[in-house]
Amino acid sequence: MLLLLSLLSKAVLITGCDSGFGKLFVKKCIDEGIPAFAACLTQQGVDDLNYLAKYTDRVHAFIMNVTDEQSVAIGKKFVEEKSISYGKNWFEIYKKGMGK
């Protein structure tokens, strides 16, 4: 219980959230009330997560391509600006997806 309470005040950064493990992990964060920054490769992925998180303000979905330096810089700025109220990120999950 103590661990869960400490997670509620920290944010998680998850990449690869369009589908699979990344999306599943974001759903778990929604269920548990854990703040999450969900990086998606597509706008459809962002839209899907925003729909799933429509009753919470603790999930922040955004587009970020981890193979593109400019995209990562924009994503980093987004997370830094939005995460002020959560303090330092508790942990980060990088999901390596399959290339198309």
C-alpha positions in Angstrom: 0.0 0.0 0.0 2.9 2.4 0.8 4.5 1.8 -2.6 1.2 2.5 -4.4 0.7 5.7 -2.4 4.1 7.0 -3.3 3.5 6.2 -7.0 0.3 8.3 -7.0 2.5 11.5 -6.5 5.0 10.5 -9.2 4.7 10.3 -13.0 5.6 7.4 -15.3 6.9 8.0 -18.9 5.9 5.1 -21.2 6.8 4.9 -24.9 5.2 2.7 -27.5 1.7 3.3 -26.3 -0.2 3.0 -29.5 -0.8 -0.7 -28.9 0.4 -3.8 -27.0 2.3 -3.7 -23.7 2.7 0.1 -23.8 -1.1 0.7 -24.2 -1.8 -2.0 -21.6 0.5 -0.4 -19.1 -1.2 3.0 -19.6 -4.6 1.3 -19.0 -3.2 -0.1 -15.7 -2.0 3.4 -14.7 -5.5 4.7 -15.4 -7.1 2.0 -13.3 -4.7 2.6 -10.4 -4.7 6.4 -10.6 -1.0 6.6 -11.4 0.0 9.7 -13.4 1.3 8.7 -16.8 2.9 10.3 -19.8 2.1 8.1 -22.8 4.2 8.6 -25.9 2.5 7.4 -29.1 3.8 7.2 -32.6 0.5 8.2 -34.2 -2.3 10.7 -33.6 -4.7 7.7 -33.6 -2.8 6.3 -30.6 -3.1 9.6 -28.8 -6.8 9.8 -29.6 -7.4 6.2 -28.4 -5.7 6.9 -25.1 -7.4 10.3 -24.6 -10.7 8.4 -25.0 -9.7 5.8 -22.4 -8.5 8.5 -20.0 -11.5 10.8 -20.5 -12.4 10.6 -16.8 -9.0 11.4 -15.4 -6.5 14.3 -15.7 -3.6 12.1 -14.8 -2.8 10.7 -18.2 -1.1 12.8 -20.8 -0.9 11.3 -24.3 1.4 12.8 -26.9 3.2 12.0 -30.2 6.8 11.1 -29.9 9.0 9.1 -32.3 11.9 7.8 -30.2 14.1 7.4 -33.3 13.8 11.1 -34.2 15.9 13.6 -32.2 13.6 16.5 -32.9 10.5 14.5 -31.9 12.3 13.4 -28.6 13.2 17.0 -27.9 9.6 18.2 -28.3 8.4 15.2 -26.2 10.9 16.0 -23.5 9.7 19.6 -23.3 6.1 18.5 -23.2 6.8 16.1 -20.3 8.9 18.7 -18.4 6.2 21.3 -18.6 3.4 19.0 -17.6 5.3 17.1 -14.9 6.0 20.0 -12.6 3.2 19.1 -10.3 4.4 15.5 -10.0 8.0 16.1 -9.2 10.8 13.9 -10.7 9.6 11.0 -12.8 9.4 7.8 -10.7 10.4 5.5 -13.6 10.4 5.3 -17.3 9.3 2.4 -19.5 10.7 2.2 -23.0 9.0 -0.3 -25.2 10.8 -1.2 -28.4 8.3 -1.7 -31.2 8.6 -3.4 -34.5 9.5 -1.3 -37.5 7.1 -1.0 -40.3 
